[in-house]
Amino acid sequence: MILKNEKLNDYVYRMTVSCKDTRWIKPGKFINIKIPGFYLRRPMAISDFTDNQYSFIYEIIGEGTKTLSQLKPNQQIDVLEDLGNHYQYEKQYGKPVLISGGSGLGPILCLAKEFNKQRIGYHLICGFPNKAKVTLLNEIKKINSQVHVCTDDGSYGEKGNVVKIINKYHLQKNYYYACGSTNMLKAIFKNNKIGQLSLDERMGCGFGACTGCAIKTKKGMQRICKNGPIFKSEDLLW
C-alpha cells in the first residue's frame, strides 16, 4: 500500500510503500512496480527503509512515471520485491567515492546511510543537470555535510559534471560506487576503472526470465536484472 507519494521538485517524486519485511533490502537492490494501464513494470531502486516500509525516488520521464506520480496514499500497488544484487562494500577499499547523477540519487543515499551506520568514511558527489533538478539537498547534507553538489550549467553548487569534480579533488584513484545515466557511468568508467556501477535499463520481467536486459560482459552474457544491476567495472566491456 502507498503511504506517501511526495513531489520533491517539478521533475522528481519519492514514493513510500508499506511492506511486511525489509530484511532483504541492501543498497542497490530494487523492486519492479506495475503501473495501472501499462504492460511493462518499472524498476525502482530503494533509497531508504525501516522495518515495515521503504521508499524510492523516481523522475517523470514518460506517461508511465507521470501516472505513477498521480497515485495517492492508501492505494494498493503491485510490486515485485527483492530483485537484483547489491553493492559489495568492504572497509579495505579505503575511503571510497559515492557518486550519483540525477535520479540515480536513491541507491547512493541508501549506501551512504549504510556507510554511516558502519562508520565507513567516504566522499559523496551528487550531480544534477541544473538547479531546478537538485533533489533532497537538505537530507543529503544531513547524511554527509561535506557533500560535493554540482550542476552541469553551474546554476547551483560547483559547475561541471561528476567526473570534473572527481578530478578536481584528485579522487580518480579512489574506489567508487556509482548510479546514474549510462552516459555518466561510461564517463566515470573511462576516468577510473576500479569501482561498481548500477546499470540503468528497461526490463521486461525484472527477475531474469525474459533476457530482455542482457548485455555482453567479460563473463559472457549477463542479465542486468538478475546478475546486476550492480556490476564491477572490471567485468564490463566498455
DOKOL-638331 format. One record per residue: residue in one letter; x, y, z of N, C-alpha, C in turn; residue number from 1. Coordinates in steps of 0.05 Angstrom, whole numbers. Layout:
residues N
 residuo     nX     nY     nZ    caX    caY    caZ     cX     cY     cZ num
       A      X      Y      Z      X      Y      Z      X      Y      Z NUM
...
end
This chain:
residues 238
 residuo     nX     nY     nZ    caX    caY    caZ     cX     cY     cZ num
       M     17    -24      0      0      0      0     17     25      0   1
       I      9     45    -15     24     71    -16     19     86     10   2
       L     41     95     23     39    111     47     42    141     40   3
       K     61    147     22     66    174     13     74    174    -16   4
       N     68    196    -30     78    200    -58     85    229    -60   5
       E    109    236    -51    117    264    -48    129    276    -73   6
       K    121    300    -79    134    315   -100    158    330    -89   7
       L    182    323    -99    206    335    -88    214    360   -104   8
       N    208    360   -130    211    384   -146    194    380   -171   9
       D    196    396   -191    179    394   -214    183    369   -230  10
       Y    204    354   -225    212    331   -241    212    305   -225  11
       V    217    306   -199    224    283   -183    205    279   -160  12
       Y    197    253   -156    179    246   -134    193    224   -117  13
       R    182    221    -93    191    199    -76    166    185    -65  14
       M    165    159    -71    142    143    -61    151    125    -38  15
       T    134    123    -18    139    106      5    116     85      7  16
       V    123     60      8    102     39      9    107     22     34  17
       S     85     10     43     87     -8     66     94    -36     57  18
       C    106    -52     75    112    -80     69    115    -95     95  19
       K    115   -121     93    116   -138    116    144   -142    127  20
       D    164   -141    108    191   -147    116    211   -132     99  21
       T    231   -120    110    252   -107     94    280   -119     99  22
       R    281   -142    110    307   -155    115    322   -161     90  23
       W    308   -162     67    321   -168     42    335   -144     30  24
       I    329   -120     40    339    -96     28    368    -90     35  25
       K    384    -86     15    412    -76     18    416    -55     -4  26
       P    434    -37     -1    438    -15    -20    443    -26    -49  27
       G    427    -17    -67    429    -26    -95    406    -44   -103  28
       K    393    -57    -84    371    -75    -91    347    -59   -102  29
       F    330    -72   -118    308    -57   -130    282    -72   -129  30
       I    261    -58   -136    234    -70   -139    226    -66   -168  31
       N    205    -80   -177    194    -76   -203    164    -71   -199  32
       I    156    -47   -206    129    -38   -199    110    -37   -223  33
       K     86    -47   -219     66    -46   -240     50    -20   -238  34
       I     49     -6   -260     34     19   -261      8     14   -276  35
       P    -14     23   -264    -41     18   -276    -42     28   -305  36
       G    -51     11   -324    -54     18   -351    -29     14   -369  37
       F     -7      3   -357     17     -2   -372     26    -31   -369  38
       Y     35    -42   -391     42    -71   -391     68    -76   -377  39
       L     90    -62   -384    116    -67   -372    118    -53   -344  40
       R    130    -68   -326    135    -56   -300    159    -37   -301  41
       R    162    -20   -281    184     -2   -279    202     -9   -256  42
       P    228    -13   -261    247    -19   -239    254      7   -223  43
       M    254      4   -197    260     27   -179    278     17   -157  44
       A    300     32   -154    320     25   -133    311     36   -106  45
       I    316     21    -85    308     30    -58    326     53    -49  46
       S    315     74    -37    330     96    -27    332     97      3  47
       D    312     85     16    312     85     46    292     64     55  48
       F    294     55     80    276     35     90    277     34    121  49
       T    255     25    132    253     18    160    243    -11    162  50
       D    234    -19    186    225    -47    189    201    -54    172  51
       N    183    -35    167    158    -41    153    151    -23    130  52
       Q    170     -9    119    165      8     96    192     14     82  53
       Y    190     21     56    213     30     41    205     52     22  54
       S    225     67     12    220     89     -6    237     86    -31  55
       F    228     98    -53    244    100    -77    240    127    -90  56
       I    260    137   -104    259    163   -118    256    157   -148  57
       Y    239    172   -161    236    169   -190    231    196   -203  58
       E    239    197   -228    236    221   -244    214    217   -265  59
       I    198    237   -269    177    236   -290    191    238   -317  60
       I    191    216   -332    204    215   -358    183    211   -380  61
       G    163    194   -376    143    189   -396    116    186   -383  62
       E     97    175   -398     70    172   -388     68    153   -364  63
       G     85    133   -364     84    114   -342     90    126   -315  64
       T    113    140   -314    121    153   -289    103    177   -282  65
       K     91    189   -303     71    210   -298     47    198   -283  66
       T     38    175   -293     16    162   -279     23    154   -251  67
       L     47    144   -248     57    136   -221     56    160   -202  68
       S     63    184   -212     63    208   -195     35    216   -186  69
       Q     15    206   -199    -13    214   -193    -27    195   -174  70
       L    -13    173   -166    -25    154   -147    -25    166   -119  71
       K    -45    158   -103    -49    171    -78    -44    152    -54  72
       P    -39    164    -31    -36    147     -7    -61    129     -2  73
       N    -56    106      8    -76     85     14    -84     69    -10  74
       Q    -74     76    -34    -79     59    -57    -61     34    -56  75
       Q    -72     12    -65    -57    -13    -66    -40    -12    -92  76
       I    -16    -24    -90      2    -24   -113     16    -51   -115  77
       D     19    -60   -140     30    -87   -145     61    -84   -149  78
       V     76    -97   -131    105    -94   -131    119   -121   -129  79
       L    139   -125   -146    156   -148   -144    181   -139   -127  80
       E    186   -153   -105    207   -144    -87    231   -163    -88  81
       D    252   -154    -74    277   -170    -70    289   -178    -97  82
       L    294   -158   -114    305   -163   -140    334   -152   -142  83
       G    349   -166   -159    377   -157   -165    396   -162   -143  84
       N    421   -154   -148    442   -157   -128    446   -130   -113  85
       H    467   -126   -100    471   -101    -85    501    -94    -86  86
       Y    507    -69    -77    534    -60    -76    550    -77    -56  87
       Q    573    -86    -63    591   -100    -45    610    -80    -33  88
       Y    609    -77     -6    626    -57      6    642    -69     29  89
       E    668    -65     29    686    -74     49    704    -51     57  90
       K    713    -52     82    729    -29     92    757    -28     79  91
       Q    767    -50     67    793    -49     56    795    -32     30  92
       Y    772    -21     21    772     -3     -2    782     25      6  93
       G    788     29     31    798     55     39    774     74     41  94
       K    778     99     31    756    119     32    745    122      4  95
       P    724    107     -2    713    107    -30    697    132    -36  96
       V    690    135    -62    674    157    -71    647    146    -79  97
       L    626    158    -68    598    151    -76    589    173    -95  98
       I    579    165   -119    573    184   -140    545    179   -150  99
       S    529    200   -150    502    198   -161    498    219   -183 100
       G    481    212   -202    474    231   -223    444    231   -226 101
       G    431    255   -222    402    258   -226    387    239   -208 102
       S    368    225   -220    350    207   -204    365    182   -195 103
       G    390    178   -203    407    157   -192    414    161   -163 104
       L    404    183   -152    410    190   -124    401    169   -104 105
       G    378    155   -109    366    137    -89    385    116    -77 106
       P    396     98    -94    412     77    -82    438     87    -70 107
       I    448    110    -80    472    122    -68    467    133    -40 108
       L    443    145    -36    436    154     -9    433    130      9 109
       C    421    108     -1    417     84     15    445     73     24 110
       L    464     74      5    491     64     11    505     83     31 111
       A    502    109     27    514    128     45    504    124     74 112
       K    478    119     77    467    115    104    479     89    116 113
       E    483     69    100    494     44    110    523     49    118 114
       F    538     64    103    566     71    110    566     86    136 115
       N    548    104    140    546    119    165    542    100    189 116
       K    524     81    185    519     62    206    544     46    213 117
       Q    559     38    193    583     22    197    608     39    202 118
       R    605     65    202    627     83    207    649     80    186 119
       I    641     77    162    660     76    139    662    104    127 120
       G    686    115    126    689    141    114    686    141     84 121
       Y    676    162     73    672    163     44    669    192     34 122
       H    673    196      9    667    221     -5    641    218    -19 123
       L    625    239    -21    599    238    -34    597    261    -55 124
       I    591    253    -79    588    272   -101    560    268   -113 125
       C    544    289   -114    517    288   -126    515    308   -149 126
       G    511    297   -173    509    314   -196    481    317   -206 127
       F    474    341   -216    448    346   -228    451    363   -253 128
       P    432    362   -271    434    379   -296    434    409   -290 129
       N    417    417   -271    414    445   -265    401    449   -238 130
       K    398    474   -229    387    479   -203    359    469   -199 131
       A    342    470   -221    314    461   -219    312    432   -212 132
       K    333    416   -218    331    387   -214    347    378   -189 133
       V    358    397   -174    371    389   -149    350    378   -130 134
       T    356    355   -119    336    340   -103    346    333    -75 135
       L    329    336    -55    334    328    -28    361    339    -16 136
       L    367    363    -22    392    375    -14    396    375     16 137
       N    375    383     31    377    384     60    382    356     72 138
       E    368    336     61    372    308     70    400    298     64 139
       I    410    305     40    437    297     32    457    308     51 140
       K    455    334     58    474    347     76    473    336    104 141
       K    450    326    113    448    313    139    463    286    139 142
       I    463    273    116    477    248    113    507    252    111 143
       N    515    272     96    543    279     93    546    309     89 144
       S    555    323    110    556    352    109    577    363     89 145
       Q    596    345     81    617    354     63    612    345     34 146
       V    587    340     27    580    331      1    587    352    -20 147
       H    596    342    -44    601    359    -67    577    358    -85 148
       V    562    380    -87    539    382   -105    547    398   -129 149
       C    542    387   -153    550    401   -177    527    401   -197 150
       T    526    420   -214    507    422   -236    522    426   -262 151
       D    512    415   -284    525    417   -309    528    446   -318 152
       D    508    463   -312    509    491   -321    519    511   -300 153
       G    525    500   -276    535    518   -255    514    534   -241 154
       S    488    528   -246    467    543   -233    463    537   -204 155
       Y    476    516   -194    477    510   -165    502    494   -159 156
       G    514    500   -136    537    485   -128    561    490   -146 157
       E    578    470   -149    601    472   -166    593    467   -195 158
       K    606    481   -213    600    478   -241    615    454   -253 159
       G    601    438   -268    614    415   -282    600    389   -275 160
       N    607    368   -290    596    342   -285    612    328   -263 161
       V    602    304   -256    615    290   -233    644    282   -239 162
       V    650    276   -263    678    269   -270    697    293   -265 163
       K    687    317   -272    703    341   -267    708    345   -237 164
       I    688    339   -221    691    342   -192    710    320   -181 165
       I    707    296   -191    726    275   -183    755    283   -188 166
       N    760    294   -211    787    302   -218    796    327   -203 167
       K    778    345   -198    784    370   -184    795    364   -156 168
       Y    783    344   -143    791    337   -116    810    312   -115 169
       H    821    305   -138    841    284   -140    831    258   -129 170
       L    807    250   -136    794    226   -126    793    204   -148 171
       Q    807    208   -170    805    189   -193    818    162   -187 172
       K    833    160   -166    845    134   -159    830    120   -136 173
       N    810    134   -125    794    122   -104    774    102   -115 174
       Y    769     81   -100    748     62   -107    721     77   -107 175
       Y    703     70   -125    678     85   -127    654     66   -129 176
       Y    631     78   -121    604     66   -125    587     87   -139 177
       A    575     80   -161    561    100   -177    534     90   -187 178
       C    516    110   -190    490    105   -202    481    130   -216 179
       G    471    126   -241    462    149   -257    457    140   -285 180
       S    457    159   -303    453    153   -332    476    136   -343 181
       T    470    122   -365    491    106   -378    514    124   -387 182
       N    508    147   -398    530    165   -407    548    173   -383 183
       M    536    179   -361    551    187   -337    569    163   -328 184
       L    557    139   -327    571    116   -317    595    110   -336 185
       K    591    113   -362    613    108   -381    635    128   -377 186
       A    628    153   -371    648    174   -367    664    168   -342 187
       I    651    159   -321    665    151   -296    683    128   -301 188
       F    673    108   -315    688     84   -322    714     90   -337 189
       K    712    108   -356    736    116   -372    756    131   -355 190
       N    746    145   -335    763    161   -317    777    144   -296 191
       N    763    123   -287    773    106   -266    761     78   -270 192
       K    778     58   -272    769     31   -279    763     14   -254 193
       I    765     25   -230    762      8   -206    738     18   -190 194
       G    716      3   -193    692     10   -178    668     -7   -184 195
       Q    645      1   -176    620    -13   -181    599      6   -191 196
       L    585     -2   -212    565     15   -225    538      1   -226 197
       S    517     17   -220    490      7   -222    479     14   -250 198
       L    475     -6   -267    467     -1   -294    437      5   -296 199
       D    431     24   -313    403     33   -317    392     20   -343 200
       E    370      5   -341    360     -9   -365    330    -15   -361 201
       R    315    -12   -383    287    -21   -382    287    -51   -380 202
       M    268    -62   -365    267    -91   -360    239   -101   -366 203
       G    239   -125   -378    213   -138   -384    201   -151   -359 204
       C    217   -168   -346    206   -183   -324    218   -174   -297 205
       G    244   -168   -297    257   -159   -272    270   -182   -256 206
       F    267   -207   -265    279   -229   -250    293   -249   -267 207
       G    300   -242   -292    318   -258   -309    305   -278   -328 208
       A    278   -278   -329    265   -298   -346    265   -290   -376 209
       C    262   -265   -382    258   -257   -410    283   -250   -424 210
       T    305   -246   -410    332   -239   -421    331   -213   -437 211
       G    311   -196   -433    309   -171   -449    330   -151   -441 212
       C    342   -153   -418    362   -134   -409    390   -145   -409 213
       A    395   -166   -425    421   -179   -426    442   -162   -439 214
       I    467   -163   -429    489   -148   -441    513   -167   -442 215
       K    532   -160   -459    557   -175   -461    576   -164   -440 216
       T    589   -182   -426    609   -175   -406    633   -194   -410 217
       K    654   -189   -394    677   -207   -396    671   -234   -384 218
       K    649   -236   -370    640   -262   -360    619   -275   -378 219
       G    615   -264   -402    594   -274   -420    569   -257   -418 220
       M    547   -267   -429    522   -253   -428    512   -252   -399 221
       Q    504   -228   -390    494   -225   -363    468   -209   -365 222
       R    449   -216   -347    423   -202   -346    425   -181   -325 223
       I    419   -156   -332    422   -134   -314    404   -138   -289 224
       C    380   -148   -294    361   -151   -272    369   -174   -253 225
       K    382   -195   -263    388   -218   -247    417   -218   -237 226
       N    436   -214   -255    464   -213   -248    473   -186   -238 227
       G    457   -166   -244    462   -138   -235    439   -130   -216 228
       P    432   -104   -215    442    -83   -233    470    -73   -227 229
       I    482    -83   -204    508    -74   -197    529    -91   -211 230
       F    547    -79   -225    569    -93   -238    596    -81   -230 231
       K    615    -98   -227    642    -88   -222    654    -78   -249 232
       S    668    -56   -247    678    -43   -271    695    -61   -288 233
       E    711    -78   -275    729    -96   -290    715   -117   -306 234
       D    689   -121   -301    674   -141   -316    660   -129   -341 235
       L    659   -103   -344    645    -90   -365    662    -88   -391 236
       L    649    -88   -413    663    -86   -439    660    -58   -451 237
       W    664    -38   -434    662    -10   -443    689      0   -451 238
end
